[in-house]
Amino acid sequence: MDMRRFTHIGRPIDPAWPTNRAIAVISLLVGMLSASVLVLWGGMAIQVAAGLAFRTAAAVFLAWAAARELDPDHQPPAFMASGLALAGVAFTGAPPPVLPMFWLLLLLRVVNRTTGLAPRLTDLLLFVGLGVWIEATLLPLAAAATGAALWLNYRLDGRPSNFIPGLALALAVTSALAVTSGHVAGRAEPLHWWLLLAVGAASALFVASIVKLGPVTSLDDEGAAPISGGRLRASQGLGLVTCILILSFAGKDGFDAFIPFWAAVLAVGLSHPQSPLS
């Protein structure tokens, strides 16, 4: 079945590619091992262990997927990101929820258009719905970031003025009202200073790799043209700014929810050919 009939921002995992098979196997093994450890050594109920194991496996896979969106020309950073995400989950002791990271992955794809196709209306509705729901129930600024992604997508297309800038403004205002009304303010657990330093260092390395990014050679999923360098940089910048702002307002919760993204940021920053540490 052709996924493009239903969505233009979904990217199927083609098993013909060895790297796709590898991440599928790795994620499955991580999930099975996590469940076994939680049940046999942690004494946890099977149902609870299965849920935590699924989220752990999802974190590993989503870190890989995020790195592929941030650096489509290179495969090694994606697998490094998976390992870093697993280490992050083991360190925090709690795998992140799946939906915030899934929403962030959609945000990157709406802007960078690695699929080669403009989002369908149903894609945009799903993306907006997720952003508003996450804003209302989990994390601040998700709605504003959703609006920013839609606006960027509109601007990068160079289309005449339409409803998207108005929608972006409406979402931004909704987000600001939610934050100033006490939705999160005063209840966020602050980050430890060493974690702030780690985030800052990862961000600096990632920004250095963006600045030195050369022409993108990877083709989009349609195989007709290389991925737009301008769109890729815009998605990289928006993703990083979004997670920094959410972390600033939500503290530790804002970091834990996006462990896969921070793992991808660090992996890309460390392993990019133009990185200052390479």
Backbone as CSV, one residue per row, in Angstrom:
resi,resn,N_x,N_y,N_z,CA_x,CA_y,CA_z,C_x,C_y,C_z
1,MET,0.845,-1.195,0.000,0.000,0.000,0.000,0.882,1.248,0.000
2,ASP,0.530,2.206,-0.867,1.309,3.424,-0.981,0.905,4.395,0.118
3,MET,1.832,4.664,1.058,1.557,5.561,2.171,1.204,6.959,1.697
4,ARG,1.713,7.361,0.533,1.497,8.727,0.047,0.037,9.016,-0.272
5,ARG,-0.779,7.964,-0.390,-2.213,8.173,-0.598,-2.873,8.753,0.649
6,PHE,-2.248,8.570,1.806,-2.859,8.981,3.064,-2.083,10.100,3.770
7,THR,-0.775,10.138,3.577,0.036,11.136,4.265,1.240,11.517,3.424
8,HIS,1.650,12.789,3.541,2.855,13.257,2.861,3.990,13.539,3.837
9,ILE,3.776,13.253,5.118,4.864,13.441,6.088,5.231,12.136,6.786
10,GLY,4.593,11.057,6.394,4.982,9.743,6.903,6.120,9.184,6.056
11,ARG,7.063,8.523,6.715,8.203,7.946,6.004,8.262,6.456,6.338
12,PRO,7.901,5.591,5.381,7.913,4.151,5.655,9.333,3.645,5.878
13,ILE,9.472,2.639,6.725,10.766,2.013,6.990,10.940,0.878,5.996
14,ASP,11.608,1.158,4.899,11.797,0.178,3.831,12.803,-0.879,4.288
15,PRO,12.360,-2.140,4.441,13.277,-3.181,4.918,14.366,-3.532,3.914
16,ALA,14.269,-3.013,2.688,15.323,-3.277,1.711,16.629,-2.589,2.082
17,TRP,16.547,-1.524,2.889,17.753,-0.811,3.312,18.318,-1.471,4.561
18,PRO,19.599,-1.871,4.541,20.191,-2.537,5.721,20.098,-1.705,6.992
19,THR,20.257,-0.369,6.867,20.197,0.471,8.072,18.794,0.472,8.671
20,ASN,17.779,0.401,7.821,16.405,0.343,8.330,16.152,-0.975,9.054
21,ARG,16.655,-2.048,8.476,16.514,-3.348,9.149,17.259,-3.336,10.479
22,ALA,18.429,-2.694,10.478,19.243,-2.671,11.698,18.531,-1.950,12.831
23,ILE,17.954,-0.766,12.558,17.305,-0.022,13.636,16.040,-0.734,14.097
24,ALA,15.357,-1.429,13.185,14.170,-2.184,13.587,14.554,-3.308,14.542
25,VAL,15.627,-4.023,14.216,16.079,-5.121,15.071,16.580,-4.578,16.411
26,ILE,17.359,-3.500,16.358,17.887,-2.905,17.596,16.742,-2.473,18.517
27,SER,15.748,-1.792,17.953,14.620,-1.322,18.767,13.868,-2.490,19.383
28,LEU,13.657,-3.539,18.590,12.954,-4.718,19.100,13.737,-5.377,20.229
29,LEU,15.048,-5.522,20.048,15.870,-6.147,21.079,15.895,-5.305,22.354
30,VAL,15.981,-3.981,22.194,15.970,-3.102,23.366,14.659,-3.254,24.125
31,GLY,13.534,-3.304,23.394,12.242,-3.466,24.043,12.134,-4.780,24.798
32,MET,12.588,-5.876,24.160,12.504,-7.193,24.793,13.417,-7.266,26.014
33,LEU,14.631,-6.719,25.882,15.564,-6.747,27.008,15.061,-5.896,28.166
34,SER,14.506,-4.736,27.840,13.975,-3.859,28.893,12.844,-4.541,29.649
35,ALA,11.943,-5.167,28.916,10.822,-5.855,29.558,11.315,-6.983,30.452
36,SER,12.308,-7.734,29.960,12.840,-8.843,30.754,13.475,-8.357,32.044
37,VAL,14.262,-7.283,31.941,14.924,-6.749,33.137,13.902,-6.245,34.145
38,LEU,12.886,-5.548,33.659,11.891,-4.972,34.562,11.061,-6.047,35.252
39,VAL,10.795,-7.143,34.548,9.970,-8.213,35.127,10.807,-9.121,36.023
40,LEU,11.959,-9.579,35.510,12.738,-10.589,36.233,13.522,-9.997,37.394
41,TRP,14.124,-8.810,37.183,14.948,-8.223,38.235,14.247,-7.096,38.990
42,GLY,13.316,-6.458,38.334,12.615,-5.361,38.994,11.330,-5.788,39.673
43,GLY,10.874,-7.013,39.405,9.647,-7.501,40.012,8.414,-6.739,39.578
44,MET,8.453,-6.144,38.413,7.349,-5.316,37.938,6.285,-6.171,37.256
45,ALA,5.039,-5.747,37.345,3.958,-6.438,36.652,4.204,-6.403,35.142
46,ILE,3.800,-7.465,34.467,4.088,-7.591,33.033,3.491,-6.437,32.244
47,GLN,2.251,-6.040,32.592,1.605,-4.961,31.833,2.371,-3.646,31.964
48,VAL,2.794,-3.328,33.182,3.546,-2.095,33.408,4.900,-2.171,32.722
49,ALA,5.564,-3.303,32.853,6.874,-3.481,32.229,6.777,-3.368,30.712
50,ALA,5.708,-3.909,30.141,5.545,-3.845,28.684,5.406,-2.403,28.213
51,GLY,4.663,-1.588,28.966,4.498,-0.184,28.595,5.816,0.577,28.656
52,LEU,6.583,0.365,29.734,7.875,1.047,29.872,8.869,0.555,28.824
53,ALA,8.826,-0.744,28.521,9.732,-1.293,27.512,9.412,-0.727,26.135
54,PHE,8.127,-0.577,25.841,7.740,0.013,24.554,8.251,1.444,24.442
55,ARG,8.105,2.211,25.504,8.574,3.598,25.473,10.097,3.676,25.352
56,THR,10.795,2.734,25.965,12.254,2.708,25.836,12.658,2.394,24.403
57,ALA,12.020,1.383,23.816,12.315,1.041,22.422,11.952,2.195,21.493
58,ALA,10.841,2.870,21.790,10.433,4.007,20.972,11.442,5.141,21.069
59,ALA,12.000,5.370,22.258,13.014,6.423,22.426,14.239,6.131,21.568
60,VAL,14.654,4.871,21.544,15.809,4.476,20.727,15.517,4.705,19.246
61,PHE,14.335,4.282,18.808,13.982,4.451,17.395,13.799,5.921,17.034
62,LEU,13.127,6.689,17.878,12.850,8.090,17.561,14.130,8.930,17.573
63,ALA,15.110,8.555,18.393,16.405,9.247,18.344,17.069,9.008,16.996
64,TRP,17.010,7.783,16.523,17.545,7.455,15.191,16.811,8.253,14.115
65,ALA,15.481,8.267,14.192,14.685,8.978,13.190,14.954,10.480,13.224
66,ALA,15.096,11.047,14.430,15.367,12.480,14.536,16.723,12.827,13.930
67,ALA,17.729,11.994,14.180,19.055,12.251,13.610,19.019,12.158,12.091
68,ARG,18.207,11.272,11.551,18.084,11.167,10.085,17.424,12.416,9.506
69,GLU,16.512,13.033,10.277,15.901,14.280,9.819,16.873,15.457,9.946
70,LEU,17.688,15.448,10.983,18.614,16.560,11.224,19.849,16.484,10.329
71,ASP,20.257,15.274,9.980,21.474,15.081,9.175,21.249,13.938,8.183
72,PRO,20.484,14.193,7.127,20.121,13.108,6.206,21.280,12.564,5.381
73,ASP,22.392,13.283,5.314,23.516,12.837,4.493,24.384,11.778,5.165
74,HIS,24.204,11.561,6.472,25.108,10.667,7.208,24.324,9.696,8.077
75,GLN,24.671,8.406,7.974,23.997,7.368,8.751,24.561,7.181,10.163
76,PRO,25.893,7.229,10.375,26.436,6.916,11.714,25.848,7.743,12.854
77,PRO,25.613,9.074,12.693,25.052,9.822,13.822,23.709,9.281,14.303
78,ALA,22.931,8.697,13.401,21.614,8.183,13.794,21.755,7.027,14.774
79,PHE,22.702,6.125,14.517,22.894,4.996,15.422,23.578,5.433,16.721
80,MET,24.458,6.433,16.623,25.032,7.001,17.839,23.924,7.618,18.692
81,ALA,22.979,8.294,18.046,21.867,8.911,18.777,21.037,7.856,19.499
82,SER,20.828,6.704,18.873,20.070,5.636,19.527,20.757,5.186,20.803
83,GLY,22.078,5.017,20.728,22.822,4.618,21.919,22.781,5.671,23.008
84,LEU,22.910,6.937,22.615,22.855,8.019,23.602,21.460,8.110,24.233
85,ALA,20.421,7.893,23.437,19.060,7.930,23.981,18.853,6.815,25.002
86,LEU,19.352,5.630,24.694,19.231,4.513,25.637,19.980,4.817,26.928
87,ALA,21.158,5.419,26.797,21.922,5.805,27.989,21.159,6.858,28.799
88,GLY,20.523,7.800,28.094,19.751,8.828,28.778,18.566,8.253,29.522
89,VAL,17.885,7.303,28.908,16.741,6.662,29.563,17.205,5.883,30.788
90,ALA,18.326,5.160,30.650,18.853,4.396,31.786,19.260,5.332,32.927
91,PHE,19.795,6.494,32.584,20.255,7.428,33.607,19.080,8.071,34.348
92,THR,18.058,8.497,33.591,16.908,9.146,34.227,15.998,8.142,34.912
93,GLY,16.023,6.890,34.448,15.201,5.857,35.064,13.767,5.849,34.592
94,ALA,13.429,6.684,33.625,12.050,6.736,33.137,12.068,7.071,31.645
95,PRO,11.595,6.158,30.798,11.556,6.458,29.361,10.561,7.579,29.073
96,PRO,10.854,8.421,28.083,9.975,9.555,27.805,8.661,9.112,27.175
97,PRO,7.599,9.920,27.307,6.360,9.629,26.584,6.606,9.710,25.075
98,VAL,5.832,8.987,24.319,6.072,8.876,22.872,5.542,10.078,22.102
99,LEU,4.381,10.579,22.470,3.713,11.592,21.650,4.485,12.905,21.494
100,PRO,5.103,13.466,22.555,5.851,14.707,22.326,6.956,14.562,21.288
101,MET,7.685,13.457,21.333,8.764,13.262,20.372,8.213,12.982,18.982
102,PHE,7.093,12.294,18.902,6.444,12.065,17.609,6.006,13.390,16.996
103,TRP,5.443,14.265,17.834,5.051,15.600,17.356,6.265,16.370,16.861
104,LEU,7.376,16.297,17.582,8.577,17.027,17.171,9.111,16.489,15.846
105,LEU,9.006,15.182,15.639,9.434,14.595,14.373,8.572,15.135,13.225
106,LEU,7.272,15.270,13.462,6.396,15.854,12.443,6.771,17.307,12.180
107,LEU,7.112,18.046,13.242,7.525,19.438,13.085,8.727,19.536,12.145
108,LEU,9.708,18.672,12.345,10.891,18.689,11.484,10.513,18.381,10.038
109,ARG,9.630,17.421,9.837,9.283,17.013,8.475,8.423,18.035,7.758
110,VAL,7.559,18.711,8.498,6.753,19.761,7.870,7.652,20.832,7.283
111,VAL,8.736,21.143,7.985,9.619,22.220,7.539,10.662,21.734,6.541
112,ASN,11.332,20.611,6.831,12.440,20.218,5.945,11.997,19.475,4.682
113,ARG,10.803,18.921,4.706,10.210,18.243,3.553,11.129,17.149,3.002
114,THR,11.655,16.317,3.882,12.480,15.202,3.437,11.677,14.173,2.644
115,THR,10.359,14.204,2.802,9.532,13.280,2.028,9.420,13.705,0.572
116,GLY,9.739,14.967,0.273,9.643,15.461,-1.094,8.275,15.960,-1.485
117,LEU,7.324,15.912,-0.545,5.956,16.319,-0.844,5.473,17.326,0.192
118,ALA,4.668,18.283,-0.245,4.054,19.229,0.683,3.044,18.492,1.560
119,PRO,2.930,18.856,2.838,1.970,18.174,3.713,0.548,18.277,3.192
120,ARG,-0.199,17.205,3.353,-1.625,17.224,3.025,-2.377,17.979,4.118
121,LEU,-3.609,18.351,3.832,-4.427,19.029,4.833,-4.609,18.140,6.058
122,THR,-4.811,16.849,5.842,-4.966,15.931,6.979,-3.696,15.849,7.805
123,ASP,-2.536,15.950,7.145,-1.268,15.977,7.879,-1.202,17.199,8.791
124,LEU,-1.571,18.343,8.245,-1.520,19.579,9.013,-2.503,19.545,10.175
125,LEU,-3.681,18.978,9.951,-4.669,18.880,11.028,-4.161,17.985,12.158
126,LEU,-3.535,16.857,11.792,-2.956,15.970,12.804,-1.859,16.682,13.566
127,PHE,-1.002,17.379,12.850,0.112,18.092,13.461,-0.376,19.176,14.415
128,VAL,-1.342,19.965,13.968,-1.903,21.025,14.813,-2.608,20.427,16.032
129,GLY,-3.375,19.375,15.813,-4.075,18.743,16.932,-3.124,18.224,17.996
130,LEU,-2.041,17.601,17.555,-1.044,17.108,18.508,-0.389,18.258,19.269
131,GLY,-0.045,19.324,18.532,0.597,20.468,19.175,-0.277,21.099,20.236
132,VAL,-1.547,21.273,19.924,-2.470,21.885,20.890,-2.683,20.961,22.079
133,TRP,-2.821,19.662,21.825,-3.034,18.708,22.923,-1.829,18.670,23.852
134,ILE,-0.619,18.636,23.282,0.586,18.614,24.099,0.706,19.899,24.903
135,GLU,0.366,21.019,24.274,0.366,22.310,24.981,-0.589,22.274,26.162
136,ALA,-1.766,21.702,25.960,-2.808,21.750,26.983,-2.568,20.772,28.124
137,THR,-1.865,19.661,27.843,-1.780,18.607,28.847,-0.381,18.306,29.351
138,LEU,0.650,18.619,28.562,1.986,18.180,28.935,3.010,19.301,29.037
139,LEU,3.220,20.021,27.948,4.350,20.943,27.875,3.942,22.282,27.291
140,PRO,4.533,23.372,27.779,4.222,24.693,27.233,4.903,24.909,25.881
141,LEU,4.389,25.861,25.124,4.980,26.352,23.881,4.858,25.398,22.699
142,ALA,4.256,24.232,22.882,4.113,23.311,21.758,3.212,23.902,20.678
143,ALA,2.158,24.608,21.093,1.262,25.212,20.112,1.961,26.319,19.340
144,ALA,2.748,27.129,20.044,3.477,28.198,19.371,4.476,27.625,18.375
145,ALA,5.178,26.548,18.752,6.130,25.922,17.837,5.416,25.318,16.640
146,THR,4.224,24.774,16.869,3.433,24.250,15.761,3.106,25.366,14.775
147,GLY,2.665,26.499,15.303,2.367,27.639,14.441,3.594,28.132,13.700
148,ALA,4.732,28.151,14.381,5.971,28.593,13.735,6.355,27.668,12.587
149,ALA,6.159,26.365,12.774,6.480,25.414,11.709,5.571,25.618,10.501
150,LEU,4.291,25.847,10.748,3.363,26.091,9.637,3.726,27.371,8.903
151,TRP,4.076,28.408,9.667,4.442,29.673,9.052,5.719,29.524,8.217
152,LEU,6.709,28.819,8.764,7.952,28.594,8.027,7.689,27.811,6.745
153,ASN,6.851,26.803,6.837,6.524,26.008,5.654,5.906,26.893,4.576
154,TYR,5.028,27.795,4.992,4.399,28.744,4.069,5.430,29.696,3.472
155,ARG,6.293,30.250,4.308,7.279,31.217,3.838,8.288,30.581,2.887
156,LEU,8.752,29.367,3.203,9.738,28.711,2.365,9.166,28.293,1.018
157,ASP,7.862,28.120,0.964,7.208,27.829,-0.314,7.069,29.079,-1.167
158,GLY,7.102,30.253,-0.523,6.927,31.498,-1.260,5.533,31.671,-1.810
159,ARG,4.556,31.062,-1.136,3.184,31.175,-1.636,2.565,32.510,-1.244
160,PRO,1.525,32.942,-1.954,0.815,34.163,-1.561,0.219,34.006,-0.171
161,SER,-0.080,35.129,0.447,-0.631,35.112,1.801,-1.895,34.260,1.853
162,ASN,-1.992,33.407,2.877,-3.189,32.585,3.066,-3.460,32.425,4.555
163,PHE,-4.163,31.375,4.927,-4.615,31.269,6.314,-3.506,30.879,7.276
164,ILE,-2.386,30.374,6.794,-1.376,29.819,7.688,-0.769,30.861,8.621
165,PRO,-0.388,32.072,8.136,0.143,33.040,9.112,-0.860,33.384,10.207
166,GLY,-2.125,33.472,9.849,-3.135,33.750,10.867,-3.255,32.621,11.869
167,LEU,-3.175,31.395,11.380,-3.229,30.240,12.272,-2.009,30.223,13.190
168,ALA,-0.852,30.530,12.635,0.364,30.572,13.448,0.228,31.600,14.564
169,LEU,-0.301,32.782,14.228,-0.475,33.823,15.236,-1.462,33.377,16.305
170,ALA,-2.551,32.741,15.886,-3.555,32.277,16.846,-2.963,31.247,17.805
171,LEU,-2.163,30.326,17.283,-1.552,29.322,18.138,-0.532,29.954,19.084
172,ALA,0.212,30.934,18.589,1.197,31.599,19.441,0.503,32.328,20.586
173,VAL,-0.599,33.013,20.290,-1.336,33.720,21.333,-1.912,32.732,22.342
174,THR,-2.461,31.623,21.833,-2.993,30.595,22.726,-1.907,30.074,23.658
175,SER,-0.721,29.839,23.105,0.388,29.348,23.911,0.789,30.359,24.980
176,ALA,0.901,31.629,24.591,1.296,32.663,25.548,0.286,32.772,26.683
177,LEU,-0.995,32.707,26.358,-2.030,32.782,27.393,-1.933,31.595,28.346
178,ALA,-1.658,30.413,27.778,-1.580,29.221,28.619,-0.420,29.321,29.597
179,VAL,0.720,29.829,29.123,1.894,29.937,29.980,1.697,30.996,31.052
180,THR,1.207,32.188,30.650,1.064,33.280,31.605,-0.065,33.034,32.607
181,SER,-0.969,32.130,32.290,-2.063,31.853,33.218,-1.671,30.872,34.314
182,GLY,-0.392,30.422,34.283,0.061,29.509,35.335,-0.013,28.061,34.952
183,HIS,-0.153,27.793,33.647,-0.227,26.422,33.163,0.978,25.601,33.630
184,VAL,2.171,26.213,33.599,3.373,25.503,34.023,4.186,26.314,35.024
185,ALA,4.072,27.617,34.948,4.943,28.485,35.745,4.890,28.130,37.224
186,GLY,6.071,28.041,37.844,6.157,27.786,39.271,6.106,26.325,39.657
187,ARG,5.831,25.424,38.693,5.723,24.022,39.030,6.816,23.191,38.373
188,ALA,7.686,23.810,37.629,8.713,23.073,36.909,9.871,22.715,37.838
189,GLU,10.328,21.462,37.739,11.508,21.047,38.488,12.746,21.509,37.739
190,PRO,13.604,22.307,38.356,14.757,22.863,37.632,15.765,21.789,37.264
191,LEU,16.554,22.068,36.232,17.606,21.158,35.804,18.845,21.341,36.682
192,HIS,19.588,20.275,36.876,20.873,20.381,37.547,21.838,21.172,36.664
193,TRP,22.788,21.835,37.302,23.705,22.689,36.555,24.519,21.911,35.538
194,TRP,24.892,20.668,35.872,25.710,19.888,34.950,24.906,19.454,33.725
195,LEU,23.593,19.265,33.907,22.753,18.920,32.762,22.563,20.134,31.859
196,LEU,22.464,21.310,32.467,22.400,22.535,31.671,23.672,22.720,30.848
197,LEU,24.820,22.427,31.471,26.081,22.526,30.740,26.121,21.534,29.584
198,ALA,25.624,20.315,29.828,25.616,19.296,28.772,24.726,19.715,27.610
199,VAL,23.543,20.248,27.934,22.643,20.723,26.889,23.273,21.876,26.114
200,GLY,23.921,22.791,26.853,24.574,23.914,26.193,25.695,23.464,25.271
201,ALA,26.493,22.506,25.722,27.590,22.005,24.896,27.060,21.294,23.653
202,ALA,26.031,20.466,23.832,25.443,19.770,22.685,24.867,20.767,21.683
203,SER,24.201,21.801,22.197,23.626,22.823,21.313,24.707,23.568,20.547
204,ALA,25.811,23.892,21.237,26.901,24.622,20.583,27.521,23.791,19.465
205,LEU,27.755,22.508,19.720,28.311,21.636,18.693,27.356,21.514,17.506
206,PHE,26.072,21.409,17.815,25.070,21.264,16.761,24.989,22.534,15.912
207,VAL,24.994,23.688,16.560,24.948,24.950,15.819,26.183,25.085,14.929
208,ALA,27.347,24.669,15.440,28.567,24.720,14.627,28.427,23.856,13.386
209,SER,27.792,22.698,13.533,27.604,21.820,12.378,26.614,22.420,11.388
210,ILE,25.598,23.150,11.888,24.639,23.802,10.994,25.326,24.906,10.200
211,VAL,26.134,25.717,10.891,26.812,26.837,10.235,27.721,26.349,9.122
212,LYS,28.380,25.212,9.361,29.348,24.701,8.388,28.739,23.685,7.421
213,LEU,27.417,23.527,7.475,26.756,22.550,6.618,26.949,22.900,5.144
214,GLY,27.451,21.946,4.388,27.620,22.140,2.953,26.345,21.779,2.201
215,PRO,26.429,21.689,0.876,25.261,21.312,0.083,24.746,19.927,0.475
216,VAL,23.439,19.793,0.551,22.827,18.508,0.894,22.803,17.626,-0.352
217,THR,23.308,16.410,-0.243,23.367,15.510,-1.391,22.271,14.444,-1.373
218,SER,21.691,14.171,-0.202,20.652,13.143,-0.117,19.408,13.573,-0.878
219,LEU,18.820,12.626,-1.590,17.581,12.893,-2.297,16.405,12.771,-1.337
220,ASP,15.327,13.490,-1.640,14.113,13.311,-0.854,13.504,11.948,-1.171
221,ASP,12.433,11.606,-0.471,11.837,10.279,-0.637,11.249,10.058,-2.025
222,GLU,10.963,11.139,-2.738,10.475,11.014,-4.108,11.611,10.686,-5.071
223,GLY,12.854,10.940,-4.647,14.008,10.642,-5.477,14.197,11.567,-6.658
224,ALA,13.485,12.703,-6.649,13.539,13.601,-7.797,14.563,14.710,-7.635
225,ALA,14.872,15.097,-6.400,15.764,16.236,-6.175,16.390,16.110,-4.797
226,PRO,17.559,16.739,-4.590,18.149,16.751,-3.249,17.260,17.508,-2.265
227,ILE,17.368,17.144,-1.000,16.640,17.846,0.052,17.118,19.294,0.093
228,SER,16.187,20.216,0.245,16.525,21.635,0.265,17.404,21.968,1.474
229,GLY,18.571,22.562,1.207,19.438,22.978,2.301,18.814,24.057,3.157
230,GLY,18.087,24.981,2.519,17.411,26.036,3.269,16.350,25.482,4.190
231,ARG,15.568,24.543,3.701,14.539,23.940,4.541,15.174,23.117,5.658
232,LEU,16.264,22.409,5.339,16.916,21.605,6.364,17.434,22.487,7.492
233,ARG,18.091,23.599,7.150,18.596,24.500,8.184,17.457,25.099,9.002
234,ALA,16.365,25.437,8.332,15.220,26.007,9.044,14.652,25.007,10.044
235,SER,14.547,23.743,9.645,14.013,22.726,10.559,14.980,22.460,11.703
236,GLN,16.289,22.453,11.408,17.282,22.260,12.475,17.185,23.378,13.511
237,GLY,17.122,24.618,13.020,17.047,25.757,13.932,15.766,25.771,14.736
238,LEU,14.635,25.506,14.076,13.355,25.520,14.780,13.290,24.413,15.820
239,GLY,13.764,23.217,15.471,13.749,22.119,16.437,14.578,22.434,17.665
240,LEU,15.766,22.992,17.454,16.640,23.311,18.579,16.046,24.407,19.448
241,VAL,15.573,25.487,18.827,14.987,26.591,19.601,13.755,26.122,20.361
242,THR,12.934,25.303,19.720,11.729,24.786,20.374,12.072,24.011,21.641
243,CYS,13.034,23.103,21.546,13.364,22.277,22.708,14.064,23.080,23.797
244,ILE,14.853,24.079,23.411,15.483,24.937,24.422,14.422,25.739,25.170
245,LEU,13.459,26.299,24.446,12.419,27.092,25.093,11.533,26.231,25.983
246,ILE,11.159,25.057,25.506,10.330,24.162,26.326,11.089,23.761,27.579
247,LEU,12.376,23.455,27.430,13.204,23.113,28.583,13.257,24.277,29.566
248,SER,13.341,25.517,29.033,13.428,26.696,29.894,12.176,26.867,30.744
249,PHE,11.010,26.544,30.176,9.751,26.719,30.898,9.383,25.489,31.736
250,ALA,9.691,24.304,31.230,9.233,23.080,31.894,10.314,22.378,32.684
251,GLY,11.549,22.878,32.653,12.612,22.283,33.449,12.891,20.844,33.084
252,LYS,13.028,20.008,34.101,13.407,18.613,33.887,12.381,17.879,33.029
253,ASP,11.095,18.188,33.208,10.075,17.543,32.375,10.294,17.870,30.899
254,GLY,10.714,19.094,30.636,10.969,19.497,29.262,12.172,18.802,28.664
255,PHE,13.153,18.461,29.511,14.302,17.698,29.020,13.946,16.235,28.823
256,ASP,13.307,15.637,29.834,13.007,14.209,29.773,12.128,13.856,28.576
257,ALA,11.195,14.743,28.230,10.276,14.450,27.128,10.991,14.374,25.788
258,PHE,12.134,15.057,25.680,12.831,15.119,24.395,14.247,14.555,24.483
259,ILE,14.450,13.554,25.337,15.743,12.877,25.399,16.182,12.378,24.024
260,PRO,15.285,11.774,23.207,15.731,11.329,21.874,16.237,12.475,21.001
261,PHE,15.610,13.645,21.097,16.065,14.774,20.284,17.434,15.249,20.750
262,TRP,17.627,15.392,22.060,18.919,15.844,22.559,20.012,14.835,22.242
263,ALA,19.666,13.557,22.244,20.634,12.530,21.840,21.020,12.714,20.372
264,ALA,20.026,13.023,19.532,20.302,13.246,18.109,21.144,14.493,17.901
265,VAL,20.827,15.565,18.640,21.588,16.812,18.536,23.054,16.578,18.889
266,LEU,23.294,15.864,19.993,24.663,15.602,20.416,25.390,14.713,19.418
267,ALA,24.701,13.686,18.920,25.326,12.770,17.963,25.714,13.485,16.678
268,VAL,24.823,14.317,16.166,25.116,15.059,14.940,26.260,16.043,15.181
269,GLY,26.214,16.734,16.316,27.267,17.697,16.618,28.633,17.056,16.763
270,LEU,28.680,15.854,17.351,29.956,15.178,17.583,30.523,14.520,16.328
271,SER,29.645,13.994,15.487,30.128,13.157,14.387,30.071,13.822,13.018
272,HIS,29.508,15.010,12.941,29.423,15.662,11.639,30.824,15.938,11.110
273,PRO,31.066,15.680,9.808,32.411,15.906,9.236,32.934,17.319,9.454
274,GLN,32.026,18.310,9.547,32.452,19.684,9.736,32.479,20.104,11.213
275,SER,32.222,19.154,12.109,32.220,19.478,13.536,33.618,19.880,13.982
276,PRO,33.716,20.830,14.904,35.038,21.233,15.392,35.773,20.126,16.120
277,LEU,35.048,19.063,16.535,35.707,17.953,17.217,36.082,16.819,16.283
278,SER,35.708,16.946,14.994,35.997,15.864,14.035,37.417,15.970,13.534
